[in-house]
């Protein structure tokens, strides 16, 4: 029996992401529909799990 794995979805607009073979943990990817950035927090042969990407903050020390 084959188990179907659901594709990760955008946490803002619910659009499905196409899992990329080249994705790595910590990589940032953008939703094609709404532009929200997501971070790859888990990846396996079965699929991937995404979370909202952290906001970019200015580094006042530079």
mmCIF file of the N, C-alpha and C atoms, coordinates in Angstrom:
data_MODEL
# 
_entry.id   MODEL 
# 
loop_
_atom_site.group_PDB 
_atom_site.id 
_atom_site.type_symbol 
_atom_site.label_atom_id 
_atom_site.label_alt_id 
_atom_site.label_comp_id 
_atom_site.label_asym_id 
_atom_site.label_entity_id 
_atom_site.label_seq_id 
_atom_site.pdbx_PDB_ins_code 
_atom_site.Cartn_x 
_atom_site.Cartn_y 
_atom_site.Cartn_z 
_atom_site.occupancy 
_atom_site.B_iso_or_equiv 
_atom_site.pdbx_formal_charge 
_atom_site.auth_seq_id 
_atom_site.auth_comp_id 
_atom_site.auth_asym_id 
_atom_site.auth_atom_id 
_atom_site.pdbx_PDB_model_num 
ATOM 1   N N  . UNK A 1 1  ? 0.838  -1.177 0.000  1.00 0.00 ? 1  UNK A N  1 
ATOM 2   C CA . UNK A 1 1  ? 0.000  0.000  0.000  1.00 0.00 ? 1  UNK A CA 1 
ATOM 3   C C  . UNK A 1 1  ? 0.887  1.245  0.000  1.00 0.00 ? 1  UNK A C  1 
ATOM 4   N N  . UNK A 1 2  ? 0.532  2.243  -0.792 1.00 0.00 ? 2  UNK A N  1 
ATOM 5   C CA . UNK A 1 2  ? 1.271  3.495  -0.877 1.00 0.00 ? 2  UNK A CA 1 
ATOM 6   C C  . UNK A 1 2  ? 0.572  4.551  -0.031 1.00 0.00 ? 2  UNK A C  1 
ATOM 7   N N  . UNK A 1 3  ? 1.349  5.264  0.766  1.00 0.00 ? 3  UNK A N  1 
ATOM 8   C CA . UNK A 1 3  ? 0.794  6.325  1.589  1.00 0.00 ? 3  UNK A CA 1 
ATOM 9   C C  . UNK A 1 3  ? 1.009  7.657  0.884  1.00 0.00 ? 3  UNK A C  1 
ATOM 10  N N  . UNK A 1 4  ? -0.057 8.393  0.681  1.00 0.00 ? 4  UNK A N  1 
ATOM 11  C CA . UNK A 1 4  ? 0.035  9.703  0.030  1.00 0.00 ? 4  UNK A CA 1 
ATOM 12  C C  . UNK A 1 4  ? 0.464  10.749 1.059  1.00 0.00 ? 4  UNK A C  1 
ATOM 13  N N  . UNK A 1 5  ? 1.409  11.556 0.689  1.00 0.00 ? 5  UNK A N  1 
ATOM 14  C CA . UNK A 1 5  ? 1.880  12.646 1.541  1.00 0.00 ? 5  UNK A CA 1 
ATOM 15  C C  . UNK A 1 5  ? 1.355  13.948 0.954  1.00 0.00 ? 5  UNK A C  1 
ATOM 16  N N  . UNK A 1 6  ? 0.701  14.734 1.771  1.00 0.00 ? 6  UNK A N  1 
ATOM 17  C CA . UNK A 1 6  ? 0.177  16.016 1.310  1.00 0.00 ? 6  UNK A CA 1 
ATOM 18  C C  . UNK A 1 6  ? 1.324  16.999 1.096  1.00 0.00 ? 6  UNK A C  1 
ATOM 19  N N  . UNK A 1 7  ? 1.227  17.766 0.033  1.00 0.00 ? 7  UNK A N  1 
ATOM 20  C CA . UNK A 1 7  ? 2.229  18.793 -0.237 1.00 0.00 ? 7  UNK A CA 1 
ATOM 21  C C  . UNK A 1 7  ? 2.089  19.892 0.800  1.00 0.00 ? 7  UNK A C  1 
ATOM 22  N N  . UNK A 1 8  ? 3.209  20.508 1.196  1.00 0.00 ? 8  UNK A N  1 
ATOM 23  C CA . UNK A 1 8  ? 3.097  21.621 2.148  1.00 0.00 ? 8  UNK A CA 1 
ATOM 24  C C  . UNK A 1 8  ? 2.302  22.763 1.522  1.00 0.00 ? 8  UNK A C  1 
ATOM 25  N N  . UNK A 1 9  ? 1.572  23.477 2.375  1.00 0.00 ? 9  UNK A N  1 
ATOM 26  C CA . UNK A 1 9  ? 0.751  24.598 1.898  1.00 0.00 ? 9  UNK A CA 1 
ATOM 27  C C  . UNK A 1 9  ? 1.231  25.898 2.511  1.00 0.00 ? 9  UNK A C  1 
ATOM 28  N N  . UNK A 1 10 ? 0.982  26.984 1.787  1.00 0.00 ? 10 UNK A N  1 
ATOM 29  C CA . UNK A 1 10 ? 1.285  28.321 2.284  1.00 0.00 ? 10 UNK A CA 1 
ATOM 30  C C  . UNK A 1 10 ? 0.474  28.555 3.551  1.00 0.00 ? 10 UNK A C  1 
ATOM 31  N N  . UNK A 1 11 ? 1.130  29.068 4.575  1.00 0.00 ? 11 UNK A N  1 
ATOM 32  C CA . UNK A 1 11 ? 0.465  29.309 5.845  1.00 0.00 ? 11 UNK A CA 1 
ATOM 33  C C  . UNK A 1 11 ? -0.380 30.575 5.822  1.00 0.00 ? 11 UNK A C  1 
ATOM 34  N N  . UNK A 1 12 ? -0.331 31.321 4.712  1.00 0.00 ? 12 UNK A N  1 
ATOM 35  C CA . UNK A 1 12 ? -1.123 32.546 4.589  1.00 0.00 ? 12 UNK A CA 1 
ATOM 36  C C  . UNK A 1 12 ? -2.312 32.331 3.651  1.00 0.00 ? 12 UNK A C  1 
ATOM 37  N N  . UNK A 1 13 ? -2.072 31.815 2.452  1.00 0.00 ? 13 UNK A N  1 
ATOM 38  C CA . UNK A 1 13 ? -3.139 31.712 1.452  1.00 0.00 ? 13 UNK A CA 1 
ATOM 39  C C  . UNK A 1 13 ? -3.557 30.278 1.128  1.00 0.00 ? 13 UNK A C  1 
ATOM 40  N N  . UNK A 1 14 ? -2.904 29.271 1.726  1.00 0.00 ? 14 UNK A N  1 
ATOM 41  C CA . UNK A 1 14 ? -3.265 27.863 1.582  1.00 0.00 ? 14 UNK A CA 1 
ATOM 42  C C  . UNK A 1 14 ? -2.949 27.272 0.201  1.00 0.00 ? 14 UNK A C  1 
ATOM 43  N N  . UNK A 1 15 ? -2.112 27.940 -0.591 1.00 0.00 ? 15 UNK A N  1 
ATOM 44  C CA . UNK A 1 15 ? -1.692 27.413 -1.883 1.00 0.00 ? 15 UNK A CA 1 
ATOM 45  C C  . UNK A 1 15 ? -0.650 26.322 -1.663 1.00 0.00 ? 15 UNK A C  1 
ATOM 46  N N  . UNK A 1 16 ? -0.755 25.214 -2.412 1.00 0.00 ? 16 UNK A N  1 
ATOM 47  C CA . UNK A 1 16 ? 0.199  24.122 -2.265 1.00 0.00 ? 16 UNK A CA 1 
ATOM 48  C C  . UNK A 1 16 ? 1.544  24.475 -2.893 1.00 0.00 ? 16 UNK A C  1 
ATOM 49  N N  . UNK A 1 17 ? 2.619  24.093 -2.192 1.00 0.00 ? 17 UNK A N  1 
ATOM 50  C CA . UNK A 1 17 ? 3.968  24.222 -2.710 1.00 0.00 ? 17 UNK A CA 1 
ATOM 51  C C  . UNK A 1 17 ? 4.335  22.940 -3.440 1.00 0.00 ? 17 UNK A C  1 
ATOM 52  N N  . UNK A 1 18 ? 5.120  23.053 -4.482 1.00 0.00 ? 18 UNK A N  1 
ATOM 53  C CA . UNK A 1 18 ? 5.702  21.881 -5.133 1.00 0.00 ? 18 UNK A CA 1 
ATOM 54  C C  . UNK A 1 18 ? 7.043  21.635 -4.448 1.00 0.00 ? 18 UNK A C  1 
ATOM 55  N N  . UNK A 1 19 ? 7.182  20.485 -3.792 1.00 0.00 ? 19 UNK A N  1 
ATOM 56  C CA . UNK A 1 19 ? 8.409  20.171 -3.063 1.00 0.00 ? 19 UNK A CA 1 
ATOM 57  C C  . UNK A 1 19 ? 9.558  20.038 -4.059 1.00 0.00 ? 19 UNK A C  1 
ATOM 58  N N  . UNK A 1 20 ? 10.624 20.791 -3.815 1.00 0.00 ? 20 UNK A N  1 
ATOM 59  C CA . UNK A 1 20 ? 11.791 20.776 -4.681 1.00 0.00 ? 20 UNK A CA 1 
ATOM 60  C C  . UNK A 1 20 ? 12.849 19.822 -4.120 1.00 0.00 ? 20 UNK A C  1 
ATOM 61  N N  . UNK A 1 21 ? 13.427 18.997 -4.955 1.00 0.00 ? 21 UNK A N  1 
ATOM 62  C CA . UNK A 1 21 ? 14.466 18.059 -4.535 1.00 0.00 ? 21 UNK A CA 1 
ATOM 63  C C  . UNK A 1 21 ? 15.658 18.790 -3.934 1.00 0.00 ? 21 UNK A C  1 
ATOM 64  N N  . UNK A 1 22 ? 15.949 19.977 -4.443 1.00 0.00 ? 22 UNK A N  1 
ATOM 65  C CA . UNK A 1 22 ? 17.132 20.728 -4.002 1.00 0.00 ? 22 UNK A CA 1 
ATOM 66  C C  . UNK A 1 22 ? 16.917 21.483 -2.688 1.00 0.00 ? 22 UNK A C  1 
ATOM 67  N N  . UNK A 1 23 ? 15.685 21.508 -2.152 1.00 0.00 ? 23 UNK A N  1 
ATOM 68  C CA . UNK A 1 23 ? 15.448 22.202 -0.891 1.00 0.00 ? 23 UNK A CA 1 
ATOM 69  C C  . UNK A 1 23 ? 16.327 21.627 0.203  1.00 0.00 ? 23 UNK A C  1 
ATOM 70  N N  . UNK A 1 24 ? 16.843 22.502 1.048  1.00 0.00 ? 24 UNK A N  1 
ATOM 71  C CA . UNK A 1 24 ? 17.645 22.100 2.190  1.00 0.00 ? 24 UNK A CA 1 
ATOM 72  C C  . UNK A 1 24 ? 17.043 22.716 3.445  1.00 0.00 ? 24 UNK A C  1 
ATOM 73  N N  . UNK A 1 25 ? 17.343 22.123 4.601  1.00 0.00 ? 25 UNK A N  1 
ATOM 74  C CA . UNK A 1 25 ? 16.865 22.660 5.872  1.00 0.00 ? 25 UNK A CA 1 
ATOM 75  C C  . UNK A 1 25 ? 17.327 24.110 6.007  1.00 0.00 ? 25 UNK A C  1 
ATOM 76  N N  . UNK A 1 26 ? 16.429 24.988 6.436  1.00 0.00 ? 26 UNK A N  1 
ATOM 77  C CA . UNK A 1 26 ? 16.760 26.390 6.633  1.00 0.00 ? 26 UNK A CA 1 
ATOM 78  C C  . UNK A 1 26 ? 16.617 27.249 5.394  1.00 0.00 ? 26 UNK A C  1 
ATOM 79  N N  . UNK A 1 27 ? 16.386 26.633 4.252  1.00 0.00 ? 27 UNK A N  1 
ATOM 80  C CA . UNK A 1 27 ? 16.252 27.392 3.004  1.00 0.00 ? 27 UNK A CA 1 
ATOM 81  C C  . UNK A 1 27 ? 14.940 28.179 3.023  1.00 0.00 ? 27 UNK A C  1 
ATOM 82  N N  . UNK A 1 28 ? 14.959 29.356 2.419  1.00 0.00 ? 28 UNK A N  1 
ATOM 83  C CA . UNK A 1 28 ? 13.775 30.207 2.319  1.00 0.00 ? 28 UNK A CA 1 
ATOM 84  C C  . UNK A 1 28 ? 13.180 30.042 0.923  1.00 0.00 ? 28 UNK A C  1 
ATOM 85  N N  . UNK A 1 29 ? 11.869 29.819 0.869  1.00 0.00 ? 29 UNK A N  1 
ATOM 86  C CA . UNK A 1 29 ? 11.169 29.711 -0.400 1.00 0.00 ? 29 UNK A CA 1 
ATOM 87  C C  . UNK A 1 29 ? 9.948  30.621 -0.351 1.00 0.00 ? 29 UNK A C  1 
ATOM 88  N N  . UNK A 1 30 ? 9.517  31.086 -1.495 1.00 0.00 ? 30 UNK A N  1 
ATOM 89  C CA . UNK A 1 30 ? 8.431  32.063 -1.564 1.00 0.00 ? 30 UNK A CA 1 
ATOM 90  C C  . UNK A 1 30 ? 7.195  31.447 -2.198 1.00 0.00 ? 30 UNK A C  1 
ATOM 91  N N  . UNK A 1 31 ? 6.036  31.765 -1.643 1.00 0.00 ? 31 UNK A N  1 
ATOM 92  C CA . UNK A 1 31 ? 4.774  31.309 -2.217 1.00 0.00 ? 31 UNK A CA 1 
ATOM 93  C C  . UNK A 1 31 ? 4.558  32.021 -3.551 1.00 0.00 ? 31 UNK A C  1 
ATOM 94  N N  . UNK A 1 32 ? 4.254  31.250 -4.581 1.00 0.00 ? 32 UNK A N  1 
ATOM 95  C CA . UNK A 1 32 ? 4.051  31.830 -5.910 1.00 0.00 ? 32 UNK A CA 1 
ATOM 96  C C  . UNK A 1 32 ? 2.773  32.664 -5.973 1.00 0.00 ? 32 UNK A C  1 
ATOM 97  N N  . UNK A 1 33 ? 1.801  32.361 -5.122 1.00 0.00 ? 33 UNK A N  1 
ATOM 98  C CA . UNK A 1 33 ? 0.524  33.056 -5.180 1.00 0.00 ? 33 UNK A CA 1 
ATOM 99  C C  . UNK A 1 33 ? 0.522  34.386 -4.424 1.00 0.00 ? 33 UNK A C  1 
ATOM 100 N N  . UNK A 1 34 ? 1.045  34.388 -3.184 1.00 0.00 ? 34 UNK A N  1 
ATOM 101 C CA . UNK A 1 34 ? 0.936  35.607 -2.368 1.00 0.00 ? 34 UNK A CA 1 
ATOM 102 C C  . UNK A 1 34 ? 2.285  36.248 -2.024 1.00 0.00 ? 34 UNK A C  1 
ATOM 103 N N  . UNK A 1 35 ? 3.396  35.545 -2.278 1.00 0.00 ? 35 UNK A N  1 
ATOM 104 C CA . UNK A 1 35 ? 4.719  36.116 -2.048 1.00 0.00 ? 35 UNK A CA 1 
ATOM 105 C C  . UNK A 1 35 ? 5.254  35.931 -0.634 1.00 0.00 ? 35 UNK A C  1 
ATOM 106 N N  . UNK A 1 36 ? 4.482  35.303 0.259  1.00 0.00 ? 36 UNK A N  1 
ATOM 107 C CA . UNK A 1 36 ? 4.941  35.084 1.632  1.00 0.00 ? 36 UNK A CA 1 
ATOM 108 C C  . UNK A 1 36 ? 6.147  34.140 1.626  1.00 0.00 ? 36 UNK A C  1 
ATOM 109 N N  . UNK A 1 37 ? 7.181  34.509 2.394  1.00 0.00 ? 37 UNK A N  1 
ATOM 110 C CA . UNK A 1 37 ? 8.365  33.662 2.481  1.00 0.00 ? 37 UNK A CA 1 
ATOM 111 C C  . UNK A 1 37 ? 8.176  32.612 3.574  1.00 0.00 ? 37 UNK A C  1 
ATOM 112 N N  . UNK A 1 38 ? 8.615  31.389 3.279  1.00 0.00 ? 38 UNK A N  1 
ATOM 113 C CA . UNK A 1 38 ? 8.554  30.272 4.203  1.00 0.00 ? 38 UNK A CA 1 
ATOM 114 C C  . UNK A 1 38 ? 9.942  29.665 4.343  1.00 0.00 ? 38 UNK A C  1 
ATOM 115 N N  . UNK A 1 39 ? 10.210 29.075 5.491  1.00 0.00 ? 39 UNK A N  1 
ATOM 116 C CA . UNK A 1 39 ? 11.484 28.407 5.752  1.00 0.00 ? 39 UNK A CA 1 
ATOM 117 C C  . UNK A 1 39 ? 11.239 26.903 5.786  1.00 0.00 ? 39 UNK A C  1 
ATOM 118 N N  . UNK A 1 40 ? 12.132 26.136 5.149  1.00 0.00 ? 40 UNK A N  1 
ATOM 119 C CA . UNK A 1 40 ? 12.054 24.679 5.193  1.00 0.00 ? 40 UNK A CA 1 
ATOM 120 C C  . UNK A 1 40 ? 12.581 24.246 6.559  1.00 0.00 ? 40 UNK A C  1 
ATOM 121 N N  . UNK A 1 41 ? 11.698 23.704 7.414  1.00 0.00 ? 41 UNK A N  1 
ATOM 122 C CA . UNK A 1 41 ? 12.099 23.317 8.759  1.00 0.00 ? 41 UNK A CA 1 
ATOM 123 C C  . UNK A 1 41 ? 12.275 21.805 8.898  1.00 0.00 ? 41 UNK A C  1 
ATOM 124 N N  . UNK A 1 42 ? 11.784 21.047 7.917  1.00 0.00 ? 42 UNK A N  1 
ATOM 125 C CA . UNK A 1 42 ? 11.951 19.605 7.933  1.00 0.00 ? 42 UNK A CA 1 
ATOM 126 C C  . UNK A 1 42 ? 11.826 19.096 6.508  1.00 0.00 ? 42 UNK A C  1 
ATOM 127 N N  . UNK A 1 43 ? 12.702 18.169 6.117  1.00 0.00 ? 43 UNK A N  1 
ATOM 128 C CA . UNK A 1 43 ? 12.637 17.598 4.780  1.00 0.00 ? 43 UNK A CA 1 
ATOM 129 C C  . UNK A 1 43 ? 13.013 16.141 4.863  1.00 0.00 ? 43 UNK A C  1 
ATOM 130 N N  . UNK A 1 44 ? 12.225 15.309 4.196  1.00 0.00 ? 44 UNK A N  1 
ATOM 131 C CA . UNK A 1 44 ? 12.505 13.882 4.134  1.00 0.00 ? 44 UNK A CA 1 
ATOM 132 C C  . UNK A 1 44 ? 12.112 13.385 2.749  1.00 0.00 ? 44 UNK A C  1 
ATOM 133 N N  . UNK A 1 45 ? 12.308 12.102 2.511  1.00 0.00 ? 45 UNK A N  1 
ATOM 134 C CA . UNK A 1 45 ? 11.927 11.533 1.229  1.00 0.00 ? 45 UNK A CA 1 
ATOM 135 C C  . UNK A 1 45 ? 10.412 11.622 1.017  1.00 0.00 ? 45 UNK A C  1 
ATOM 136 N N  . UNK A 1 46 ? 9.662  11.695 2.115  1.00 0.00 ? 46 UNK A N  1 
ATOM 137 C CA . UNK A 1 46 ? 8.202  11.730 2.042  1.00 0.00 ? 46 UNK A CA 1 
ATOM 138 C C  . UNK A 1 46 ? 7.650  13.125 1.768  1.00 0.00 ? 46 UNK A C  1 
ATOM 139 N N  . UNK A 1 47 ? 8.425  14.167 2.021  1.00 0.00 ? 47 UNK A N  1 
ATOM 140 C CA . UNK A 1 47 ? 7.926  15.523 1.810  1.00 0.00 ? 47 UNK A CA 1 
ATOM 141 C C  . UNK A 1 47 ? 8.698  16.538 2.614  1.00 0.00 ? 47 UNK A C  1 
ATOM 142 N N  . UNK A 1 48 ? 8.059  17.656 2.892  1.00 0.00 ? 48 UNK A N  1 
ATOM 143 C CA . UNK A 1 48 ? 8.718  18.737 3.624  1.00 0.00 ? 48 UNK A CA 1 
ATOM 144 C C  . UNK A 1 48 ? 7.700  19.439 4.512  1.00 0.00 ? 48 UNK A C  1 
ATOM 145 N N  . UNK A 1 49 ? 8.207  20.106 5.545  1.00 0.00 ? 49 UNK A N  1 
ATOM 146 C CA . UNK A 1 49 ? 7.367  20.918 6.426  1.00 0.00 ? 49 UNK A CA 1 
ATOM 147 C C  . UNK A 1 49 ? 7.927  22.334 6.398  1.00 0.00 ? 49 UNK A C  1 
ATOM 148 N N  . UNK A 1 50 ? 7.031  23.293 6.228  1.00 0.00 ? 50 UNK A N  1 
ATOM 149 C CA . UNK A 1 50 ? 7.426  24.693 6.134  1.00 0.00 ? 50 UNK A CA 1 
ATOM 150 C C  . UNK A 1 50 ? 6.861  25.485 7.306  1.00 0.00 ? 50 UNK A C  1 
ATOM 151 N N  . UNK A 1 51 ? 7.549  26.560 7.661  1.00 0.00 ? 51 UNK A N  1 
ATOM 152 C CA . UNK A 1 51 ? 7.089  27.500 8.678  1.00 0.00 ? 51 UNK A CA 1 
ATOM 153 C C  . UNK A 1 51 ? 7.296  28.897 8.101  1.00 0.00 ? 51 UNK A C  1 
ATOM 154 N N  . UNK A 1 52 ? 6.631  29.895 8.653  1.00 0.00 ? 52 UNK A N  1 
ATOM 155 C CA . UNK A 1 52 ? 6.842  31.258 8.166  1.00 0.00 ? 52 UNK A CA 1 
ATOM 156 C C  . UNK A 1 52 ? 8.301  31.642 8.373  1.00 0.00 ? 52 UNK A C  1 
ATOM 157 N N  . UNK A 1 53 ? 8.885  32.277 7.389  1.00 0.00 ? 53 UNK A N  1 
ATOM 158 C CA . UNK A 1 53 ? 10.280 32.709 7.480  1.00 0.00 ? 53 UNK A CA 1 
ATOM 159 C C  . UNK A 1 53 ? 10.398 33.828 8.495  1.00 0.00 ? 53 UNK A C  1 
ATOM 160 N N  . UNK A 1 54 ? 11.511 33.854 9.228  1.00 0.00 ? 54 UNK A N  1 
ATOM 161 C CA . UNK A 1 54 ? 11.699 34.942 10.190 1.00 0.00 ? 54 UNK A CA 1 
ATOM 162 C C  . UNK A 1 54 ? 11.828 36.280 9.473  1.00 0.00 ? 54 UNK A C  1 
ATOM 163 N N  . UNK A 1 55 ? 11.361 37.329 10.131 1.00 0.00 ? 55 UNK A N  1 
ATOM 164 C CA . UNK A 1 55 ? 11.465 38.675 9.577  1.00 0.00 ? 55 UNK A CA 1 
ATOM 165 C C  . UNK A 1 55 ? 12.933 39.098 9.535  1.00 0.00 ? 55 UNK A C  1 
ATOM 166 N N  . UNK A 1 56 ? 13.309 39.783 8.481  1.00 0.00 ? 56 UNK A N  1 
ATOM 167 C CA . UNK A 1 56 ? 14.660 40.312 8.369  1.00 0.00 ? 56 UNK A CA 1 
ATOM 168 C C  . UNK A 1 56 ? 14.743 41.563 9.227  1.00 0.00 ? 56 UNK A C  1 
ATOM 169 N N  . UNK A 1 57 ? 15.726 41.596 10.105 1.00 0.00 ? 57 UNK A N  1 
ATOM 170 C CA . UNK A 1 57 ? 15.894 42.753 10.977 1.00 0.00 ? 57 UNK A CA 1 
ATOM 171 C C  . UNK A 1 57 ? 17.187 43.471 10.615 1.00 0.00 ? 57 UNK A C  1 
ATOM 172 N N  . UNK A 1 58 ? 17.179 44.772 10.773 1.00 0.00 ? 58 UNK A N  1 
ATOM 173 C CA . UNK A 1 58 ? 18.382 45.540 10.501 1.00 0.00 ? 58 UNK A CA 1 
ATOM 174 C C  . UNK A 1 58 ? 19.420 45.279 11.586 1.00 0.00 ? 58 UNK A C  1 
ATOM 175 N N  . UNK A 1 59 ? 20.657 45.236 11.156 1.00 0.00 ? 59 UNK A N  1 
ATOM 176 C CA . UNK A 1 59 ? 21.755 45.074 12.110 1.00 0.00 ? 59 UNK A CA 1 
ATOM 177 C C  . UNK A 1 59 ? 22.375 46.453 12.317 1.00 0.00 ? 59 UNK A C  1 
ATOM 178 N N  . UNK A 1 60 ? 21.989 47.080 13.439 1.00 0.00 ? 60 UNK A N  1 
ATOM 179 C CA . UNK A 1 60 ? 22.455 48.439 13.711 1.00 0.00 ? 60 UNK A CA 1 
ATOM 180 C C  . UNK A 1 60 ? 23.940 48.496 14.002 1.00 0.00 ? 60 UNK A C  1 
ATOM 181 N N  . UNK A 1 61 ? 24.585 47.358 14.222 1.00 0.00 ? 61 UNK A N  1 
ATOM 182 C CA . UNK A 1 61 ? 26.009 47.334 14.529 1.00 0.00 ? 61 UNK A CA 1 
ATOM 183 C C  . UNK A 1 61 ? 26.891 47.422 13.301 1.00 0.00 ? 61 UNK A C  1 
ATOM 184 N N  . UNK A 1 62 ? 26.318 47.315 12.122 1.00 0.00 ? 62 UNK A N  1 
ATOM 185 C CA . UNK A 1 62 ? 27.143 47.367 10.913 1.00 0.00 ? 62 UNK A CA 1 
ATOM 186 C C  . UNK A 1 62 ? 27.360 48.776 10.444 1.00 0.00 ? 62 UNK A C  1 
# 
